[in-house]
Amino acid sequence: MDVLQQPRNEAPARMEPLAKLPVFWALEGKRAVVAGGSDAAAWKAELLAACGAQVHIYADALSDTFEKLILRGPEHPQGSFVHHCQGWNETIFADAAIAIADCEEDDEAKAFFDAARVAGVPVNVIDKPAFCQFQFGSIVNRSPVVVSISTDGAAPILAQAIRRRIETLLPQALKGWAGLAQSLRDRINERLAPGPLRRAFWETFVDRAFSSSDTPEEGVGGLLLKEAERLREAPAHTSGGRVTLVGAGPGDAELLTLKAVRALQAADVILFDDLVSSEVLELARREAKRMLVGKRGGRKSCRQEDINDMMVKLAKAGKRVVRLKSGDPMIFGRAGEEIAHLDRENIPVDVIPGITAASAMASRLGISLTHRDHAQSVRFITGHSRHGGLPADIDWRSVADNRATNVFYMAGRTAHLIADRLIEAGLAPETPAVIVSKVSRSSERRWAGELSDLATGIGEIGYDAPVLIAVGRALGAALAGDRSMQSDLLGAA
């Protein structure tokens, strides 16, 4: 089998330097000390009590916020507040697990810091990094799922912005799913031995947890236990492996869907195309084996038959296989052949769409491919056949429609032929045309001109990199409305 199995980053990735070690600290039933009666101290006291700590507050006076907090009491059943109407002294640290203070002056902060250290109690003085043994991160709370973000004090606003983004990614129902996982864990461990079947169960669980239409309501646990029984009683040859065809988009990792990222994080093996960017692969699970099965015009490539056989072999070995394809798997990605082959072998297969290059190009250029005044349809057309030239069965009279936008994929080497065929079929030589290579990447290049000049444009852009060619009146309307964009397009971006 002549397969290009070129693992990328096969050696385990090394941990990059960390500013601080992120640690999740159990405080349930522990004694915690808070010195100061300010609003800032109240927030820290509330946080400690939410973890189940017995919070002892030392302050002559409390802010209105602090008083209301104590009257309301903590949410955690084991948490509590005890107010000592006095300032702190060296004796308060006895048996304490943690000590927090809000001190106005550095002298008092240093005294509190030194006293806590002598007592062997981890200490934090609010907003005074020089007197902190640890810092509090910005928190996303889906307890028992807890996410904490730290910028090591460099940019607290950035940490808050990151927290807001994570908040939008994690459904509120995740709290319930995590609780359900805790309640099921022992029973699943009794039913399923460590290995592919147990992992298959938990991957199914995770898929349901992140489904917008599913909630951990009463009865779901029973259904999941039945799924565990089904896996346990499945025939011995049933592996639990599966294949997911994932669209990697045009290259920019930020254009991946959330579902695609989750698939990469769950993969055992990733079979990726040559056009998939390193930034996208960096989002994969660190332990996943990455294998290049590149297919590029004019270069030695994996045979499709060999790729199909690899997917079947890996899935039957119980692996979760991600077939990572540039763009969208269903647009010029040969997904149909792969799905048919997997179906014949009874291998479960899912498809996660990606942003296809034409959509990314339109977004990058600010061009509507279906501007209603100029284009009533858009066509995606392959620019080469399996033999390297133009496909012989293209209906050029249909394609040469001045009310449509045509986007040609993989068309660098046939650009001059495309122009000739369209003009011969009746499309005006002055029809606007755009060429974009490496769309959405930092090395992206662009050219804009007329259909009759496509050969000149491809000569400037080159065709060693992936090239996209668009032709249609809608392009001219957008470019004419923005001369600065038109100027930017004439040459390298």
N, C-alpha and C positions, 0 to 999 in steps of 0.2 A: 504494500500500500504506500503510494507516494504522497504522503500528507505532510504539509508544512506545520509541524508541531513546534512552535517557537514560543515557549513560555516567556511572558514578560514579567519581570520582577519575581522570579520563582522563589528566590530566597526570602524568608520572612522579613517584612519591613521593620527597620529599627525604630524604636520610639524616639521621636524628636525631643529636644530639651523642653522641660516643663518649668514654667515660672513658679508654680505651686503644685503640690500634690492634692488632687481632689479627693476628699474623704467624706463618707457619709457616716455620721456619728450617732450612735444609739444613746438617747438621753432619757428614755422612759424610766420613771421612778427615781431618777438621779436628782441630787441637789444642785441647783444652779444659783449663782449670785449675780445680782444686777445692782450696781451702785449709781444712783442718780434718779431724779424724778421727771426728766424731760420727755417730750414726745418721742425723741429718738430712742431713749432708753425704753419707753413703753413698747415700741415696735420690736425691739430685741427681746423684751420679756414675753411678748405675745408669741414670737417665733419659738422661743424655748419651751413655753407651755404647750404649744401645738405639737411639740415632739414628746409630750408626756412628762416634762421635767417639773420638779417642785421648785418654783422660782421664788427665791428670797430677795426682796427689794429693800435696799437700804437708802433712805432719803428722808430728810426732814419735811419736805413738802413734795406733793405730786402735781403734775400738770392736770388740767381738766380731762385730757385724753386718757391719761394714765388712770385716773380715778374711775372713769367710766369703764375702762378695760377690766379693772379689778372687780367692779360691781357686776359686770356681765359674766365674768369667769371664762376660763379657757374652753375650747371646743373638745380637746382631748380628754377622755374620761379619767386618765391618771395625772393630767396636768393640774397645777394649782399655783395660786399666788399668795405669798405671805409678806405683808408690808411691815417692816420694822421702821418706826418713826425716829430714825437716827441716821447719822452719817456712817460711813464704813470705817472699820478698823482692822487690824491684822488678824483678829480672831475669827472673822466671818468666813475665812477660806477653809475652815476645818470640814473635811468630808465633801467639799465641793468638787463637781466634775468639770465645771466651766465657770469663768468669771468675766463679766462684762461691765464696763463703766462708761459714763459720759462725763468727761472732765473738761472744764473750760480752760484751765491753765496747765501748761506743760509740767510744772513742778508736781501738781497733784496727780497728773497722768503717770508720771514716772514713778511716784511713790506707790500708786495702785499696781502698776506693772511689776515693780520689784517685789512687792509683798506677795503677789500671786505666784510669781516665779519661785520665791523662797518656799512657798507652801506646796509647790509642785502642781499648780492648777493652771491649765491653759487659759490665756488671757487675751482679751481684745478691748482696746480703748477706742471708742467710736470716733471715726474721722481723724485718728492720729496713728498713721501707719507705723511710725517709729516705735510705738508701744503696743504692737499687735503681734502675737505669735501665729495668728490665723486671720483670714478675712471671710466675710459672708459674701456669697455670690448672689446674683439676681436669680430668683427662683420661679420655676414653672411647677405648679403643684397639681399633680394627678395622683396623689398618694394612694397606694404605695409606690406609684411611679413618681419620682422626683428628679427634676432636671435643674442643675445649678450652673450658672454662667459667670465666669470671672475674667476680668481683663487685668488682673494683678494691680488694681487701683489706677491703671493708666487712663481709662476712659469709661467711667461708670455709665455715661449716657449710651455708649456703644453697647454695653452689656444689656441695658434696658431695651434697646432696639432689637438686639438678638432675641431677647426673651419674648418680645411681642411677635416676632416671626415664628418662633417655636410654638407659641400659644395657638397660632392659626393652624399649625400642622397636626397638633395632637387633639383628637376629639375629646370632649368632656366625658364621654362614655368610657374612656380609657381607664378611669379610676375603677369603674365597676368591673371591667374586664380583668384588670390586674388582681382585684380581690377574688374574682372567680378562679383565676389561675392558681392563687394561693390555696384555695379550697380544694382544687382538683389535683394538685401536684402529687400528693402521696398516693392517691388512688390510681393515677396514671402510671406512676412508677411501679405499682403492684401489677398492673396489667401488661405493660409494655417494657421489655428489656431495653437497656441503653443501645442506641444504634439507629438505623434508618427508620424503623417503624415509629419509635418514640419521637424522633425529629419530625417525621411526616405529620404526626398528630399535632405537635406544637406549631408547625408551619400553617396547618389548617386553622388552628386557633387564632394565630396572628392575622391571617387573611380576614377572618370574621371580625376580629377586633377593630381592624382599620377600614372595614366596609361601612360606608355612610348609611347603609340601609339596615344594619344589624345592631342590636343592643343586647347587653347581658341580662335579659329579663329572666324571670323565673321559668324554669323548664329548659333553658339553653344548656345548663350544666348536664342535665340528663341526656340531651341529644349528643353532646360531645363525648360523654362516657360510652354511648352506643357506638359512636365512631371509633373510639379506642377498641371496643370489643370487635368491631368489624375488621380493624387492622390486625388484631391478634389472631383472629380466626381465618384470615385470608390465606390462600394457598401458599406454600413455601416459596414458590417461584415468584410470588408477587413482591416486587422490590421496594415499592414506595417512591421510586425515582420518577422524575417528570422533566419535561423540557418547556422552557418559556422563551418565546421569541420576543426580544425586547428591542424597541426602536431607540437608538442612541442619539437621534437627532443629527443636526449638521456638524456638530463639533463642540459648541459652547455647552459646558456642563450644566449651566443654569437653565437651559432649555429642556432638560430631562423632566419627565413627569414624576410625581411623587411615587406612583406605582412602580415606575422603572427603577427608582432608587431602592425601593423596598425589595424588588427582585434581585438586584445586585447584592444587597446586603444579606440575602438568604441563600445565595448560590454556593454550591460546592465547586463547580467548574464553570468557567466562562470561555466560550468559543467566540472570539471577536474578529471582526473584519479589520482589514488594514487601515481603513479610513476612520476607525473609532479613535477619538482623541485620548491622550494620557489623562486629561482632567476627568473625563468620564470614568475611566478605569479606576481612578483614585477613590471613587465612591463605593467601590466593591468591598465586600467582606475581606478583611486582611488575610484570612486563611484560604480563600478561594484560589484554586489553581487557574491560571490565565493562559489560554492557548491561542496563538495567532493562527487563524485559518483564512488568511487574506486572499482577496480576489481583486486583482487590478488588471486593467487592460494593458496589453503589451508586456506583462511581467509573468514570471512563473507563479502559478496559483494552485491552491488546493482544488482538486476536482470536487464537484458538487456531490458525487456519489460517495466520496470518502468522508465528506462532512456529515452526510446523512448517516453513514455507518457509525461514525464516532458518537453522534448523539444517541443512537439506539444502544450502543455498547455501554456508554456511561450511565444512561437512564436505567438500563436493566441491572446495572451494578448498584442501584439504589441512590444515585447521585441526583441532586437538583441541578439541572443544566440550564444555563442561560446562553442562548444563541443571540449574541449582541450584534446588531446590524446598524450600520450608518443610516441616518434618516428614519424612514418608516418601513417596517418589515414588509408591508403589503404593497409598497410602491417600488417596483423594479428591485425587489429584494429576494426574489425566488422563494418567498415564503410558501407559496402554494405547493411547490415540489416537496419542501421539507415537511409540511403538515401532512401531505398525502402519504409520504414514506413513514412517518411516525404513526399515523393512524393504522397503516397496514401491520405495524408491529405492536399495536395496542398500547402505545406509549401515550400517557396523558400529555396534552400540549395546550398551552395558553399563549395568547398574543397580547403584548402591550404596545400600543401604537406609539410612534415618535413623531416629532415635527419633521416633515419632509423638506428637502432643500428648497423647493419652490416657495413654500410658505415662509421659510426663514429669509430667503432673498427678498420677497415682497416686503417683509417687516423691516429689514435692514435698509431698504431703499425708500421706504414710505410710499410704495406703489400698490394700488389696488389692482389685482389681476383681473377683477371683474367690475371695473368702473362702469356703472350702468349707462353712461352716455357713450361708451366706446366698445364694451365687450359684454356679450350676453353669455359667454361660456369660456371655460379655460380647459386646455388639454395638456396632459403630461405625456410626453412622447419619448421613447428611447432613441438615442442618437446613434446607436450602433447595434448590429446584430451579433450573434455568437461568432461570426466569421470576421468581425472587425469593421465591415462597411456599413452603409445604411441598410436598415431592414428593407427587404424587397417588396413587402406587402403594405406599405404606407399609402393611403389614398391622398395624394398630394393636393388634388382639387378640393377635397373636403377640408384639408388642413389650411389651405390658402384662403381662409375666410377672414375678411377684414373686420368682422364683428366678434372675433375670438382672440384670446391670448394663448399663444402656444409656448410651452416651456419644454425644452429639449434637455434630457439628462444624458450624461456621459457622451457629450457631443463635441468635445474638443477637436478630435481628429477628423470629424466629418462636417465641421462648420461651413466650409466653402461649398460642400455639396448640398447642405440644407438650404443655403441662400439660393443656389442655382435652381433647385427643385421648386422652391416657393415662388420665385420670380417666374419660372416657366409655367407654373400653374395659375398665374394671374395676380399674385400679391405684388403691390407696388414696390419698386426698389427702394423708395424713400421711407418705407414702413419702419418705425422706431424699433431698435434692437438693443439688448443689454447682454453683456457677458459678465459673469461673476465667477471667480475661482475661490475655493476654500471659504465658502460663505459662512459667516458668523465667527470666524477665527481671527486671531490677531494678524495673521498674514493674508487676510482677504484682499483680493484685487478686483477692480471693476473697470469696465469699459462701456461706453454708450455711444451709439451712432445710428446709422441706417442699415437696413437689411443688406443692401448691395455692398457694404463695407465690412461684412462679417469676417471675411478672410483676413483683412487688415487688423481687425480687432483681436482675433485669436492669435495673430502673429505677435501682438503686443503683450497679451496676457499669458500666452503659452498654454500648453495642454498636458503638461506632466502632472499638474495638480488636478483634483476634481473640478470640472467646469460645468456651469449651467448657462444655457442660452435661452433668453426669452424674446419673443417677437410679438408685436401687436400695438394697435393704436393707443391702448390704455397706458402703455409705458410713456409714450410721447406726451400725453396729457399731463401726467404727473411731473415729468421732467420740465416741460414748458412752464409749469406753474412755480418752479423753484430753480432759478438759474444757478444758485450756489450749489445745489445738489448736482445739476447737470455738469457744472465745472468740476466737481469732485469726482464724478464718474469717469471723466475723460482721462483715464490713466490709472495709476495705482492709487489705492485708497490710502 
